[in-house]
Amino acid sequence: MSACAIQVNPLSDSGFFAEVVGADLRDPGDDAQFDKIKAAHLAHGVIVIRDQTMTPVQQIAFSKRFGPLAIHVLEDQLLAGHPEILLVSNKTKDGKYVGLPDAGRYWHTDQSYEPKPALGSFLFAKEIPADGSGDTLFCDMAAAYEALSNEMKQRLNGLQGMHIYNHSHKAFHLSDAQRDRLPGSQHPIIRTHPETGRKALYLGGKILKYVIDMDEADSAALLDTLYAHCMSDAFVYRHKWTQGDVVFWDNRCTMHFAQPYDDANYTRHMHRTTVQGDVPV
């Protein structure tokens, strides 16, 4: 499909979040299409690419155009034969979940606990709840930073946060070996986007444990203040999924929060590929 047939439609007044219509991600070698999608991703922070029918091989191939793919530490929740794909799913096999049934049920940015956190994540909706539930909230962390007072920006300048992945999931928890592989990483509270140059708040929900070299109570109070600021309606967009959606978000300048759904009665099954990023600065 010609890239000239692709339309990019902003879905919020601020320009945060846009839909891409007319793309076909089954063709990773289409340079014009790739350039248009990359430009939209950088311009809007989060994009939803509509009406996709990719195989796992095709999703992996297109995702790799943006850089090396990260392999998630949760080996049992990866797609058999395709470890680049993390299953976000409440499907079961032999009495066990095949993927993460409760992935991202808190504000976070993907794999912030790694020395080189995720650049971006592609989440492909293969099955969604029939009642339309299971939305995902996205937060524009660049706009949230820019709206801070000068005094708060000065206070945050140079501060580092400690990110550690050590919490349990529904029906399973990290093994000791997995915890040993994830000692955590410290990253700046304000990071500069390596491609756009915009500054953004870099927070991680329950993964961001504390602000380094700050009293525990003061750290908690500061983070609470920042989260309250970011959760303003001015910075948050709610995405309602449609089967065939591929949502591609920029982890360097956004956070997201998967909303709960009736997983006893409905299926939500998605494939996620994650592009490795660089060291935040």
C-alpha positions as CSV (number, residue, x, y, z in Angstrom):
1,M,0.0,0.0,0.0
2,S,1.3,3.4,-0.9
3,A,2.4,5.6,2.0
4,C,0.4,8.5,0.4
5,A,-2.8,6.5,1.2
6,I,-1.9,6.6,4.9
7,Q,-3.8,9.1,7.0
8,V,-2.7,10.3,10.4
9,N,-5.6,11.8,12.5
10,P,-4.9,13.4,15.9
11,L,-7.4,12.1,18.4
12,S,-7.0,14.8,21.1
13,D,-7.0,18.6,21.0
14,S,-3.4,18.7,22.3
15,G,-2.2,16.4,19.5
16,F,-1.3,13.7,22.0
17,F,-2.4,10.3,20.6
18,A,-3.3,9.9,16.9
19,E,-4.7,7.1,14.7
20,V,-3.0,5.8,11.6
21,V,-5.4,4.6,8.9
22,G,-4.4,2.8,5.7
23,A,-1.1,1.2,6.8
24,D,-0.3,-2.4,6.4
25,L,2.4,-3.6,8.8
26,R,2.7,-6.9,7.1
27,D,5.2,-5.2,4.8
28,P,8.1,-4.1,6.9
29,G,10.2,-3.3,3.9
30,D,8.0,-0.4,2.8
31,D,10.4,2.5,3.7
32,A,7.9,5.3,2.9
33,Q,5.3,3.7,5.2
34,F,7.8,3.2,7.9
35,D,9.0,6.8,7.7
36,K,5.4,8.0,8.0
37,I,4.6,5.8,11.0
38,K,7.9,6.8,12.7
39,A,7.2,10.5,12.2
40,A,3.7,10.1,13.6
41,H,5.0,8.2,16.6
42,L,7.5,11.0,17.4
43,A,5.0,13.8,16.8
44,H,2.1,12.3,18.9
45,G,3.7,10.1,21.5
46,V,1.1,7.3,21.0
47,I,-0.5,6.1,17.8
48,V,-3.1,3.4,17.1
49,I,-2.6,1.7,13.7
50,R,-6.0,0.4,12.6
51,D,-7.1,-2.8,11.0
52,Q,-4.0,-5.0,11.2
53,T,-3.9,-8.8,10.6
54,M,-0.2,-9.6,11.3
55,T,1.4,-12.9,12.0
56,P,3.9,-13.1,14.9
57,V,6.7,-13.1,12.3
58,Q,5.4,-10.0,10.6
59,Q,4.9,-8.2,13.9
60,I,8.5,-9.0,15.0
61,A,9.9,-7.9,11.6
62,F,8.1,-4.6,11.6
63,S,9.0,-3.9,15.2
64,K,12.6,-4.5,14.5
65,R,12.7,-1.6,12.1
66,F,12.8,0.6,15.2
67,G,15.6,-1.2,16.8
68,P,16.6,-4.4,18.7
69,L,13.7,-6.1,20.5
70,A,13.8,-6.7,24.3
71,I,13.0,-10.2,25.6
72,H,10.9,-10.0,28.7
73,V,12.1,-11.7,31.9
74,L,8.9,-13.7,32.2
75,E,9.8,-16.6,30.0
76,D,6.5,-18.5,30.7
77,Q,4.5,-15.7,29.3
78,L,6.3,-15.5,26.0
79,L,4.8,-16.8,22.8
80,A,6.2,-20.3,22.0
81,G,8.7,-20.1,19.2
82,H,8.7,-16.3,19.2
83,P,10.2,-15.1,22.5
84,E,10.1,-11.5,21.2
85,I,6.4,-11.5,21.8
86,L,5.0,-11.1,25.3
87,L,1.4,-12.5,25.7
88,V,-1.0,-10.1,27.4
89,S,-3.8,-12.5,27.9
90,N,-6.3,-14.1,30.2
91,K,-6.4,-17.3,28.1
92,T,-5.5,-20.5,29.9
93,K,-3.9,-23.8,28.9
94,D,-3.7,-26.8,31.2
95,G,-5.1,-24.6,34.0
96,K,-2.4,-21.9,33.7
97,Y,-2.5,-18.5,32.1
98,V,-0.6,-18.4,28.8
99,G,0.3,-14.8,29.3
100,L,0.0,-11.9,31.7
101,P,-3.7,-11.6,32.6
102,D,-3.2,-8.4,34.7
103,A,-0.4,-6.6,32.7
104,G,0.0,-3.0,33.4
105,R,-2.8,-2.4,36.0
106,Y,-1.0,0.6,37.4
107,W,0.7,3.7,35.9
108,H,4.1,2.8,34.5
109,T,6.5,3.0,31.6
110,D,7.7,-0.3,30.2
111,Q,10.8,-1.9,31.5
112,S,12.0,1.2,33.4
113,Y,13.8,-1.2,35.7
114,E,16.3,-2.0,32.9
115,P,19.5,0.0,32.3
116,K,18.2,0.6,28.8
117,P,14.5,0.9,29.2
118,A,12.0,0.3,26.3
119,L,12.0,2.8,23.5
120,G,8.5,1.8,22.5
121,S,5.9,-1.0,22.7
122,F,3.7,-2.4,20.0
123,L,0.5,-4.0,21.5
124,F,-1.6,-5.9,18.9
125,A,-5.2,-6.5,19.9
126,K,-6.1,-10.0,18.6
127,E,-9.2,-10.5,20.8
128,I,-10.9,-7.9,23.0
129,P,-13.8,-8.2,25.5
130,A,-17.2,-8.2,23.8
131,D,-18.6,-5.6,26.1
132,G,-15.9,-3.1,25.0
133,S,-14.2,-3.0,28.4
134,G,-10.4,-3.1,29.0
135,D,-9.5,0.4,27.9
136,T,-5.9,1.7,28.3
137,L,-5.1,5.2,29.7
138,F,-2.1,7.0,28.3
139,C,-0.4,10.0,29.9
140,D,1.6,12.7,28.0
141,M,4.6,13.1,30.3
142,A,6.3,15.8,28.1
143,A,3.2,18.0,28.4
144,A,3.0,17.3,32.1
145,Y,6.7,18.4,32.5
146,E,6.2,21.5,30.5
147,A,3.2,22.5,32.7
148,L,5.2,22.3,35.9
149,S,6.1,25.5,37.7
150,N,9.7,26.8,37.2
151,E,10.3,26.2,40.9
152,M,9.3,22.5,40.6
153,K,11.4,22.1,37.5
154,Q,14.4,23.4,39.4
155,R,13.7,21.1,42.3
156,L,13.5,18.1,40.1
157,N,16.6,18.9,38.0
158,G,19.3,16.3,38.7
159,L,17.2,14.0,40.8
160,Q,17.3,10.3,40.1
161,G,14.7,7.6,40.8
162,M,15.3,3.9,41.7
163,H,13.2,1.6,39.5
164,I,12.8,-2.1,40.6
165,Y,10.5,-4.8,39.2
166,N,9.7,-7.1,42.2
167,H,5.9,-7.3,42.5
168,S,3.7,-10.3,42.0
169,H,1.1,-10.9,39.3
170,K,-2.3,-12.7,39.3
171,A,-1.6,-16.4,40.0
172,F,2.2,-16.2,39.9
173,H,5.2,-14.2,41.0
174,L,8.8,-13.7,40.0
175,S,11.2,-16.5,40.8
176,D,14.3,-15.9,42.8
177,A,16.3,-16.4,39.6
178,Q,14.3,-13.7,37.8
179,R,14.6,-11.3,40.8
180,D,18.4,-11.8,40.7
181,R,18.4,-10.8,37.1
182,L,16.6,-7.6,37.9
183,P,18.6,-5.6,40.5
184,G,17.0,-2.4,39.3
185,S,18.2,0.8,37.7
186,Q,18.4,4.4,38.5
187,H,17.2,7.0,36.0
188,P,16.6,10.8,36.0
189,I,13.2,12.0,37.1
190,I,13.4,14.4,34.1
191,R,14.7,12.8,30.9
192,T,15.4,14.4,27.5
193,H,14.0,12.6,24.5
194,P,17.0,11.5,22.3
195,E,15.1,12.2,19.1
196,T,12.8,15.1,19.7
197,G,14.8,16.9,22.4
198,R,11.7,17.5,24.5
199,K,12.0,17.0,28.3
200,A,9.5,14.7,30.1
201,L,8.9,13.4,33.5
202,Y,10.1,9.9,33.8
203,L,8.1,8.0,36.5
204,G,7.2,4.4,36.9
205,G,4.3,3.8,39.3
206,K,5.0,0.9,41.7
207,I,8.3,0.2,39.8
208,L,9.7,3.6,40.8
209,K,10.4,2.9,44.5
210,Y,12.0,6.1,45.7
211,V,14.0,9.2,44.8
212,I,17.6,8.6,45.5
213,D,19.3,10.5,48.3
214,M,16.0,11.8,49.6
215,D,14.3,11.0,52.9
216,E,11.7,8.3,52.6
217,A,8.8,10.5,53.6
218,D,9.9,13.4,51.4
219,S,10.4,11.1,48.5
220,A,6.9,9.6,48.8
221,A,5.4,13.1,49.1
222,L,7.2,14.4,46.1
223,L,6.2,11.4,43.9
224,D,2.6,11.7,45.1
225,T,2.6,15.4,44.1
226,L,4.0,14.5,40.6
227,Y,1.5,11.7,40.0
228,A,-1.4,13.9,41.0
229,H,-0.2,16.5,38.6
230,C,0.3,14.0,35.7
231,M,-3.2,12.5,36.2
232,S,-4.9,15.7,35.2
233,D,-7.4,15.3,32.4
234,A,-5.3,17.7,30.4
235,F,-2.6,15.0,30.0
236,V,-4.5,11.7,29.9
237,Y,-6.1,10.0,26.9
238,R,-8.3,6.9,27.2
239,H,-8.0,4.4,24.3
240,K,-11.0,2.1,23.6
241,W,-9.7,-0.9,21.8
242,T,-10.9,-2.3,18.5
243,Q,-9.9,-5.8,17.3
244,G,-7.0,-5.3,14.9
245,D,-5.6,-2.2,16.6
246,V,-1.9,-2.0,17.0
247,V,-1.1,0.7,19.6
248,F,2.5,1.9,19.5
249,W,3.6,4.1,22.4
250,D,6.8,6.0,23.2
251,N,7.9,4.9,26.6
252,R,10.4,7.8,26.7
253,C,7.7,10.4,27.1
254,T,4.5,8.5,28.2
255,M,3.0,6.4,30.9
256,H,0.1,4.0,30.6
257,F,-2.4,2.1,32.7
258,A,-4.5,-0.9,31.6
259,Q,-8.0,-0.8,33.0
260,P,-9.6,-3.9,34.5
261,Y,-12.3,-5.9,32.7
262,D,-14.5,-8.9,33.4
263,D,-11.9,-11.5,32.8
264,A,-14.2,-14.3,34.1
265,N,-16.5,-13.8,31.2
266,Y,-14.5,-12.2,28.4
267,T,-11.3,-12.8,26.6
268,R,-8.6,-10.2,26.1
269,H,-5.7,-11.5,24.1
270,M,-2.8,-9.4,22.8
271,H,0.7,-9.7,21.4
272,R,3.3,-7.2,22.6
273,T,6.7,-6.5,21.1
274,T,9.1,-4.1,22.8
275,V,11.8,-2.1,21.2
276,Q,14.9,-1.6,23.4
277,G,15.9,2.0,24.0
278,D,18.9,3.8,25.3
279,V,20.2,5.0,28.7
280,P,17.9,7.8,29.9
281,V,19.6,11.2,30.3
